[in-house]
Amino acid sequence: MIIKKSGPLKGSVTVPGDKSISHRAIMLGSLAQGKTEVDHFLLGDDCLSTITCFRKLSIPIELDANNRRVTIHGKGLDGLLPPKDILDVGNSGTTIRLLSGILSGQKFKSTITGDASIRQRPMGRILTPLRQMGADIESVNSNGCAPLKINTSNNIKTEDKNLRRKANGLKATHYNSPVASAQVKSSILLAGLYADGETKVTEPFVSRNHTELMLSEFGGQVTVSDNTVSIQPRPRLTSRKVTIPGDISSAAYFIVAALIVANSELLIKNVGINPTRDGILHVCHMMGADIRLENIKNDGGERSADILVKHSNLKGIEISGSIIPSLIDEIPIIAVLSCFAEGKTVIKDAEELKVKESNRIEVMVNNLTNMGADITATEDGMIINGGRPLHGADIDSKLDHRIAMSFAVAGLAADGETNILDPECVAVSYPDFFEDLLGKSKL
Ligand code: S3P
């Protein structure tokens, strides 16, 4: 995919539904009793993998692709049936980690795997807490990665006979997670639905809270205190209508494009601005960006807004600590943004980037260096001296959707041609990305 220097981005764009919320809608809709209708569902490959897995667990799910609507005929907490073959999550880390929590609570055995990238990503982070809850879950190749095999477990310690009969073998735990990861937290909370008492997770910094919000909306009993979330077992989850806001992680590419391409003024409509996800907006403001939120709404605890972005002169800043989980997926595009900010930007405390779909520290630093940026990798992030003009280059996306999209945006503000290799990898989170981006930018 060749990207050329762009004229101003004008008008408005609507980005696809939030990926994290789309996954959770399928999962909780399946575990709830009754019909859950989901609007503005993300038709990306990752979320389609979640649908495929739950269909294999015998949940009827209808997909109306034209209207981006999904209807799930949930069967309640004990409604999943043994899958006939291996569950394949494709490229989706969220699917494998959250689904493993659910499968750990079932009375049947299952095996779950994914593509080459998934089979290299760390699963020890969920194996440890799920085993602490009594789950019999193992890495088939004993390397802490997928495939994962889940056997039925039987570790009930409770005195409560009723709970013992109902619970599928998991014991309540309080897990102190060493990483701020919503995938880890959510995996434990979903397993906690099948435990013999209250399950708690404490994380070093608060990660995205979509699981907590949606569980509460469906009738789960969730309490949050600082960095700790608790869940009561065996709620009766009831179906409801879910309308998914646009994904701020997808909106981020348009925010940055409008900020770095001269004379741009772009309205990005109906974007989720959940405070555990809106770190990119804070970073832009700290850098001096002209960004305004309009038309703010709240649906099911999830806030959304239209975001008006104007091209701005930016300055470098430090990004570290508790803000990192709220922008973890946006760091590649923030690295691009930093190249257009005067002075130094330092990104710290982001070692998690090394275990995403690619090693995003290494891949960003290599590709931005090839485009002429002054950027250095550190152990837990990167340092960028902004203000140097970028020029086009061949970009190896490493089949990572967020790398491909970040460099497409960089290409709009770089001299010459930028050639994105394997551009089709954007399909996991934003299948129409190039059409939307190039439609907005006058090449
Ligand atoms: C996600 C959580 C984040 C994020 C991923 C989606 C989720 O991962 O990077 O794209 O939906 O829970 P971690 O929780 O592992 O940081």
Residues whose N, C-alpha, C, O or C-beta is under 5 A from the ligand:
A	BS01	S3P	S20 T94 A180 S181 A182 Q183 V184 I328 D329
